[in-house]
Amino acid sequence: MTVCATEVAVGNDDGGAPRPGCVITADGTYAARLALAGESWFPERWTLDGPEPYAVPLPANQPEEPGTEVLPISDGRVLIHRIAGGRHLFSLLYPTGPGTGELFLGAVECPDPSDRVRLLPPAPHGECAYALAVGRSSTVVWLVAGGAFGPERLAEVPGRCSGGVWLDGTGRMLALDRTLRGRTKTVVVDLEEGGSVSPLLQIAEDSDDRLLLADPDSGLLLIRSDAPSPGHGRLGWGVLGSTLPVRFPECLRLRDCVVTPFAIQPGQVLTPESCAVALRVDGAVGSWVGVWRPAERQVHHLAAPEGWLAGAGRWSRDGVLQLPYATGVVPCGVSWVEVPGAVQECTLSASAGVPTHVPVSVPMRGPVSMRRPVPTSTSTSTSGDTSPPESLPLPEPSEPVAARPVPLREAPLRGQTGAEAGSPTPVSAITVVTPAR
């Protein structure tokens, strides 16, 4: 374990979002990271489901290269992605007494040296691991752990893809941010239907739109788009399958800071407005934690624990934020933070502190259901939040069935009057995929 937590800086195509200091399984049982001892990098597995967290180093016969990817598997092994001789090698690491056992899974070869391969976030079930191979004109989704015969090619998507968000609890529906003809839009890849691709999020034709996070329980989506402010990406939120408008709250615009959501509170079924969202805030004074709920007009700024593995964390269902950290005194620790401002009952109305907007919509064609796919058709408008700018205080030290997305038609572009919003804000059409309930 390193004396101080170090985040490996690596390039990525995910819209500039910083990578977290460690990766946590979807069920919160294990975590993995690349740690530093002296000048040598090595993989490290954290066990988080016991009375106290503890770390197990998994060094190989030689130090790892900076930027080597690791990902925890739900059975306690750690997947490692190395690059050697232009080949992308995948192995599973596990402790074997005093040493480290290694099971080689296979390799992915890219014909073009400029192609990039990176691991996707942990799958919801935790038994498999996936990777993206991004080429010049297309992207391939690979199953790199959990298959029968080594890495398996699952789907090819036209365009260069980034991101990676799981939309269901089975690891079937994968949302990717696809860049095609100079614009980035979010699409869904069905990994059980031959890799069929359908649109998920499409705002105005000249905007870049990315899906950052999604919560299958509530349907809450966290989006970054430059539709309301051309050339400047803003954080927004919406609800999968809802006719309510997508909003871009003013309180999420923090001057001279990069704000990246990294965890959504689970278990808030049918109440997306009450979900707590954890934000990583990077500014001139360092990194700290923000907590925000869609039903509120403010961000609660919290000091991160010393040695926080920045951008890593998860919520418990009862609203406790768990942040992993490492210091010289505590080489493996988790800080449990009870956040302020819990919302007991929320509605999208002026009484809840959120302005009411009238969405551009068309009638539903069928019942809304998360369990059985029924094609529906709705459209929503995109509008800016009308709440005034918030002051930005510095932190003080201290077995579901897979939903099948169905693309919806776009709503016509509409404008919003200054009297309604306080200042003119462009409103664009948005196409959202509605799974059946």
Salt bridges, closest charged atoms under 4 A:
GLU7 OE1 - ARG280 NH2 3.10
ASP13 OD2 - ARG116 NH1 3.12
ASP13 OD2 - ARG160 NH2 3.46
ASP14 OD1 - ARG118 NH2 3.49
GLU44 OE1 - ARG33 NE 3.17
GLU64 OE1 - ARG82 NE 2.89
GLU69 OE2 - ARG19 NH1 3.43
GLU69 OE1 - HIS81 ND1 2.79
ASP75 OD2 - ARG77 NH2 2.98
GLU102 OE2 - ARG82 NH1 2.88
GLU109 OE2 - ARG87 NE 3.34
ASP112 OD2 - ARG136 NE 2.44
GLU156 OE1 - ARG153 NH2 2.66
ASP190 OD1 - ARG172 NE 2.87
ASP190 OD2 - ARG404 NH1 3.02
GLU192 OE1 - ARG172 NE 3.99
GLU193 OE2 - ARG172 NH2 3.61
ASP208 OD2 - ARG183 NH1 3.70
ASP209 OD2 - LYS185 NZ 3.01
ASP217 OD2 - ARG317 NH1 3.53
GLU250 OE1 - ARG234 NH2 3.76
GLU250 OE2 - ARG253 NH1 3.71
ASP282 OD2 - ARG280 NE 2.90
GLU296 OE1 - HIS300 NE2 3.37
GLU420 OE2 - HIS357 ND1 3.89
